[in-house]
Amino acid sequence: MTERKRSALTRNRLPRYTPWAIAAAAVVVAAALMSLIGFNVFGWAVLSAVIFAAANVTAAAIVEGRRKAVDKMMTSLVYGAFLVALLPLVSVIWTVLVQGIPGLLTPGFLSTSMNGVTGAVDNASVKNGTPVLGGVYHALVGSVLITFWATVISVPVGLLTAIYLVEYSAGNRFSKAITFLVDVMTGIPSIVAGLFAAAFFAMILGPGTKTGFVAAVALSVLMIPVVVRSSEEMLKIVPNELREAAYALGVRKWRTILKVVIPTAISGIASGVTLAIARVIGETAPLLVTAGFATTINMNVFAGWMASLPTFIYTQIMTPTSPSNADPSTQRAWAAALLLILLVMLLNLGARLVARLFAPKTGR
């Protein structure tokens, strides 16, 4: 009786090992076909996936019927779309790792600037086979300082705007205008933000003013909409019961916001601010017109041109230190690009850590 029930349940069903067997066969067949037309890993992987999907759907249609075949076809399309979306990311990361690790591991790359590094120095490095001189320290310091001041400007403005929209506006016309302008600012091109900051300070301090603070103002124009939107959404999900409980105890509105609403939403607000920083730290266009280029270390954001990682990469690629031997400059650019990606990755991981650390404690 048990065997009869088991056979009834498994009738018209493929064995569990069928997908693995089809995958192995697809890999072998794809390798054989690619060897005939010229083997390469990318084509082999794509052809294997296509053969696997077609064979898997065909086997399901023959044995299990049309319904299962359609289900497996849709599943294959979903997985295929995921892999297609993942492929550029993996390709970029792999390329930057391969090209950037040698430069990043060069002695002194993170602790020296480009001060005194000339085309003759790069020519000598190539000729003698010695390690490439010159580093990214001045650009790293510049990026940190510019991003810090952009955060100092953006977070109070963005957070207070979000508090007004959620707690005080009650959907009036002014709040709708603010929301519309925030949406417009979210999609503004970064170069427009740079031109705005450059023109604004040109009117105040004179034409050609380029400092780290001007660049920070330009980045804050890009950061504020992100901070407003993320903070607004986090404040909206705070339960109204918490506010009403505080009001019932006689607590004033501003104190309720400060002591109840913001602490409850601080996890999402902090992660949103961190993601906003990650969004602007790699911007290049605004910095080109606001901070300029520099080869020396500048710790003062209010005076003098200041280097940053994006502009360092741009100048090393577009205007190599030695036009006749561009390899040292290319190596520095790839290493700086890898460093920038690592910073963005650390900021995203930091956002997750902050969200977990500041998450409201829940109990039974």
C-alpha positions as CSV (number, residue, x, y, z in Angstrom):
1,M,0.0,0.0,0.0
2,T,2.8,2.4,0.9
3,E,4.7,1.7,-2.3
4,R,1.5,2.3,-4.3
5,K,0.9,5.7,-2.7
6,R,4.5,6.6,-3.2
7,S,4.4,5.8,-6.9
8,A,1.2,7.8,-7.2
9,L,2.8,10.8,-5.7
10,T,6.0,10.6,-7.7
11,R,4.3,9.7,-11.0
12,N,5.0,12.3,-13.8
13,R,7.8,14.0,-11.8
14,L,11.4,14.3,-12.7
15,P,14.0,13.0,-10.2
16,R,15.6,15.5,-7.9
17,Y,19.0,15.1,-9.5
18,T,17.6,16.0,-12.9
19,P,18.7,19.7,-12.8
20,W,22.2,18.8,-11.8
21,A,22.5,16.2,-14.5
22,I,21.1,18.7,-17.1
23,A,23.6,21.4,-15.8
24,A,26.6,19.0,-16.1
25,A,25.5,18.0,-19.6
26,A,25.0,21.7,-20.6
27,V,28.5,22.6,-19.4
28,V,30.0,19.8,-21.5
29,V,28.0,20.5,-24.6
30,A,28.7,24.2,-24.4
31,A,32.4,23.6,-24.0
32,A,32.4,21.3,-27.1
33,L,30.5,23.9,-29.2
34,M,32.8,26.8,-28.0
35,S,35.9,24.8,-28.9
36,L,34.7,24.7,-32.5
37,I,34.2,28.5,-32.8
38,G,36.9,29.7,-30.4
39,F,36.7,29.1,-26.7
40,N,36.2,32.0,-24.2
41,V,34.9,31.8,-20.6
42,F,32.1,34.4,-21.0
43,G,30.7,32.8,-24.1
44,W,31.0,29.3,-22.5
45,A,29.0,30.5,-19.4
46,V,26.3,32.2,-21.5
47,L,25.9,29.2,-23.8
48,S,25.8,26.8,-20.9
49,A,23.0,28.8,-19.2
50,V,21.0,28.9,-22.4
51,I,21.4,25.2,-23.0
52,F,20.5,24.4,-19.4
53,A,17.4,26.5,-19.4
54,A,16.1,25.1,-22.7
55,A,16.8,21.5,-21.7
56,N,15.3,21.9,-18.3
57,V,12.1,23.4,-19.7
58,T,11.9,20.8,-22.4
59,A,12.3,17.9,-19.9
60,A,9.7,19.4,-17.6
61,A,7.2,19.8,-20.6
62,I,7.7,16.1,-21.7
63,V,7.5,14.5,-18.2
64,E,5.6,16.9,-15.9
65,G,3.4,18.8,-18.3
66,R,2.9,22.3,-19.5
67,R,2.2,23.9,-16.1
68,K,5.6,22.8,-14.6
69,A,7.4,23.7,-17.8
70,V,6.0,27.3,-17.7
71,D,7.0,27.5,-14.1
72,K,10.6,26.4,-14.8
73,M,10.8,28.7,-17.8
74,M,9.8,31.7,-15.6
75,T,12.2,30.6,-12.9
76,S,15.0,30.4,-15.4
77,L,14.2,33.9,-16.7
78,V,14.3,35.3,-13.2
79,Y,17.6,33.8,-12.4
80,G,19.0,34.8,-15.8
81,A,17.9,38.4,-15.3
82,F,19.6,38.4,-11.9
83,L,22.8,37.1,-13.3
84,V,22.7,39.6,-16.1
85,A,22.2,42.4,-13.6
86,L,25.0,41.0,-11.5
87,L,27.5,40.6,-14.3
88,P,28.5,44.3,-14.8
89,L,29.0,44.7,-11.0
90,V,31.2,41.6,-10.8
91,S,33.1,42.7,-14.0
92,V,33.8,46.2,-12.6
93,I,34.9,44.9,-9.2
94,W,37.2,42.2,-10.8
95,T,38.8,44.7,-13.2
96,V,39.4,47.3,-10.5
97,L,40.8,44.7,-8.1
98,V,43.2,43.3,-10.8
99,Q,44.3,46.7,-11.9
100,G,44.3,48.5,-8.5
101,I,45.9,46.1,-6.1
102,P,49.5,46.5,-7.4
103,G,49.3,50.2,-7.0
104,L,47.5,50.1,-3.7
105,L,50.2,47.8,-2.3
106,T,53.0,50.1,-3.5
107,P,55.0,51.4,-0.5
108,G,54.0,54.9,0.4
109,F,50.9,55.1,-1.8
110,L,48.6,55.9,1.2
111,S,51.1,58.0,3.1
112,T,52.6,60.3,0.5
113,S,51.3,63.0,-1.9
114,M,52.2,64.0,-5.4
115,N,54.3,66.9,-4.3
116,G,57.6,66.8,-6.1
117,V,56.6,64.0,-8.4
118,T,57.3,65.0,-12.0
119,G,57.5,63.3,-15.4
120,A,61.2,62.8,-14.9
121,V,60.5,60.8,-11.7
122,D,58.0,58.6,-13.5
123,N,60.3,58.1,-16.5
124,A,63.1,57.0,-14.1
125,S,60.7,54.5,-12.3
126,V,59.8,52.9,-15.7
127,K,63.4,52.9,-16.9
128,N,64.9,51.4,-13.7
129,G,62.0,49.2,-12.8
130,T,61.6,50.7,-9.4
131,P,58.3,51.2,-7.5
132,V,56.2,54.1,-8.6
133,L,56.6,57.1,-6.4
134,G,53.8,59.5,-5.4
135,G,50.7,58.7,-3.5
136,V,47.1,59.5,-2.7
137,Y,47.4,60.9,0.8
138,H,46.5,64.5,-0.1
139,A,43.5,63.4,-2.1
140,L,42.3,61.1,0.7
141,V,42.6,63.9,3.2
142,G,40.8,66.2,0.9
143,S,37.9,63.8,0.3
144,V,37.5,63.2,4.0
145,L,37.4,66.9,4.8
146,I,35.1,67.9,2.0
147,T,32.7,65.1,2.8
148,F,32.8,65.9,6.5
149,W,31.8,69.6,5.9
150,A,29.2,68.5,3.4
151,T,27.7,66.3,6.1
152,V,27.8,69.1,8.7
153,I,25.8,71.3,6.4
154,S,23.4,68.7,5.1
155,V,22.3,66.7,8.1
156,P,20.8,69.6,10.2
157,V,19.1,71.1,7.2
158,G,17.8,67.8,5.9
159,L,16.7,66.5,9.4
160,L,14.9,69.8,10.3
161,T,13.1,69.8,7.0
162,A,11.9,66.3,7.5
163,I,10.7,67.1,11.0
164,Y,8.7,70.0,9.7
165,L,7.2,68.0,6.9
166,V,6.1,65.2,9.2
167,E,5.4,66.9,12.5
168,Y,4.3,70.4,11.7
169,S,3.2,70.9,8.1
170,A,-0.2,69.1,8.2
171,G,-0.1,68.9,4.4
172,N,-0.3,72.7,3.7
173,R,0.8,74.3,0.5
174,F,4.2,75.3,1.8
175,S,5.0,71.6,2.6
176,K,3.8,70.5,-0.8
177,A,6.1,73.1,-2.4
178,I,9.0,71.8,-0.3
179,T,8.3,68.2,-1.2
180,F,8.2,69.2,-4.9
181,L,11.5,71.0,-4.7
182,V,13.1,68.1,-2.8
183,D,12.0,65.8,-5.6
184,V,13.5,68.1,-8.2
185,M,16.7,68.4,-6.3
186,T,16.9,64.6,-6.1
187,G,17.3,64.3,-9.9
188,I,19.5,67.4,-10.4
189,P,22.7,66.7,-12.3
190,S,25.8,66.9,-10.1
191,I,27.5,69.4,-12.4
192,V,24.6,71.8,-11.8
193,A,25.2,71.7,-8.1
194,G,28.9,72.4,-8.7
195,L,28.1,75.4,-10.9
196,F,25.6,76.7,-8.4
197,A,28.2,76.6,-5.6
198,A,30.9,78.2,-7.8
199,A,28.6,81.0,-9.0
200,F,27.4,81.6,-5.4
201,F,30.8,82.0,-4.0
202,A,32.0,84.0,-7.0
203,M,29.4,86.6,-6.2
204,I,30.6,86.8,-2.6
205,L,34.3,86.3,-2.7
206,G,35.1,87.0,-6.4
207,P,35.5,85.0,-9.6
208,G,37.7,81.9,-9.5
209,T,37.2,81.0,-5.9
210,K,38.0,77.4,-5.4
211,T,38.3,75.9,-1.9
212,G,37.3,72.7,-0.1
213,F,34.3,74.5,1.5
214,V,32.9,75.5,-1.9
215,A,33.1,71.9,-2.9
216,A,31.4,70.9,0.4
217,V,28.5,73.3,-0.3
218,A,28.1,71.7,-3.8
219,L,28.0,68.2,-2.3
220,S,25.5,69.3,0.3
221,V,23.1,70.3,-2.5
222,L,23.2,66.7,-3.6
223,M,23.0,65.3,0.0
224,I,20.2,67.3,1.4
225,P,17.4,65.7,-0.7
226,V,18.6,62.2,0.2
227,V,18.7,63.1,3.9
228,V,15.3,64.7,3.7
229,R,13.7,61.8,2.0
230,S,15.2,59.1,4.2
231,S,14.5,61.0,7.4
232,E,11.0,61.8,6.4
233,E,10.2,58.1,5.7
234,M,11.7,57.1,9.0
235,L,9.7,59.7,11.0
236,K,6.5,58.6,9.3
237,I,6.8,55.0,10.5
238,V,7.0,56.1,14.1
239,P,3.7,54.9,15.6
240,N,1.3,57.8,16.5
241,E,0.6,56.0,19.8
242,L,4.0,57.0,21.1
243,R,3.3,60.6,20.3
244,E,-0.2,60.5,21.8
245,A,1.2,58.8,25.0
246,A,3.7,61.6,25.4
247,Y,1.0,64.3,24.8
248,A,-1.2,62.6,27.4
249,L,1.5,63.0,30.0
250,G,1.7,66.7,29.3
251,V,4.9,66.6,27.3
252,R,5.3,69.5,24.8
253,K,5.5,68.8,21.1
254,W,9.2,69.8,20.7
255,R,10.2,67.6,23.6
256,T,8.2,64.7,22.3
257,I,10.0,65.0,19.0
258,L,13.4,65.2,20.7
259,K,12.9,62.5,23.3
260,V,10.5,60.1,21.6
261,V,10.2,60.4,17.9
262,I,13.8,60.9,16.9
263,P,15.2,58.2,19.2
264,T,12.7,55.8,17.8
265,A,13.7,56.6,14.2
266,I,17.4,57.2,14.8
267,S,18.4,53.9,13.3
268,G,16.9,54.7,9.9
269,I,18.0,58.3,10.0
270,A,21.6,57.3,10.7
271,S,21.7,54.7,8.0
272,G,20.1,57.2,5.5
273,V,22.8,59.8,6.4
274,T,25.5,57.2,5.8
275,L,24.1,56.2,2.5
276,A,23.9,59.9,1.5
277,I,27.6,60.3,2.3
278,A,28.4,57.2,0.2
279,R,26.4,58.7,-2.6
280,V,28.4,61.9,-2.8
281,I,31.9,60.8,-1.9
282,G,32.6,59.6,-5.4
283,E,31.2,62.7,-7.2
284,T,33.7,64.2,-9.7
285,A,31.9,66.9,-11.7
286,P,31.1,69.3,-8.8
287,L,34.6,69.0,-7.4
288,L,36.2,69.9,-10.8
289,V,34.6,73.4,-10.7
290,T,34.7,74.0,-7.0
291,A,37.9,72.5,-5.4
292,G,40.3,72.5,-8.3
293,F,43.4,70.3,-8.5
294,A,46.3,70.1,-6.1
295,T,49.4,67.9,-5.6
296,T,50.1,68.9,-2.0
297,I,48.4,68.4,1.3
298,N,45.9,71.1,2.2
299,M,44.2,70.8,5.6
300,N,42.4,74.1,5.4
301,V,39.0,73.8,3.6
302,F,38.6,77.6,3.6
303,A,41.7,78.5,1.7
304,G,43.5,77.1,-1.3
305,W,42.7,74.4,-3.9
306,M,42.1,70.9,-2.5
307,A,42.5,67.5,-4.1
308,S,40.1,64.7,-3.7
309,L,40.0,61.1,-4.8
310,P,37.7,61.5,-7.8
311,T,39.7,64.5,-9.2
312,F,42.9,62.7,-8.5
313,I,41.7,59.8,-10.6
314,Y,40.6,62.2,-13.4
315,T,43.8,64.1,-13.5
316,Q,46.0,61.0,-13.5
317,I,44.1,59.5,-16.5
318,M,43.5,62.7,-18.5
319,T,46.8,64.4,-17.9
320,P,49.5,61.8,-17.0
321,T,52.4,63.1,-15.0
322,S,54.7,61.8,-17.8
323,P,52.9,61.9,-21.2
324,S,55.6,59.7,-22.7
325,N,55.2,57.1,-19.9
326,A,51.6,57.0,-18.7
327,D,51.8,53.7,-17.0
328,P,52.7,55.1,-13.5
329,S,49.8,57.5,-13.7
330,T,47.4,54.8,-14.8
331,Q,48.6,52.6,-11.9
332,R,47.9,55.4,-9.4
333,A,44.5,56.0,-11.0
334,W,43.4,52.4,-10.7
335,A,44.7,52.2,-7.1
336,A,42.8,55.4,-6.2
337,A,39.7,53.9,-7.8
338,L,40.0,50.7,-5.7
339,L,40.4,52.8,-2.6
340,L,37.3,54.8,-3.4
341,I,35.3,51.6,-4.0
342,L,36.5,50.3,-0.6
343,L,35.5,53.5,1.1
344,V,32.0,53.3,-0.4
345,M,31.7,49.7,0.6
346,L,32.8,50.5,4.1
347,L,30.2,53.3,4.3
348,N,27.4,50.9,3.2
349,L,28.5,48.3,5.7
350,G,28.6,51.1,8.3
351,A,25.1,52.0,7.5
352,R,23.9,48.5,8.1
353,L,25.9,48.4,11.4
354,V,24.5,51.7,12.5
355,A,21.0,50.6,11.7
356,R,21.5,47.5,13.8
357,L,23.1,49.3,16.7
358,F,20.5,52.1,17.0
359,A,17.5,49.9,16.3
360,P,14.8,50.2,19.0
361,K,15.1,47.4,21.6
362,T,12.1,45.1,21.4
363,G,10.9,42.7,24.0
364,R,8.1,40.2,24.6
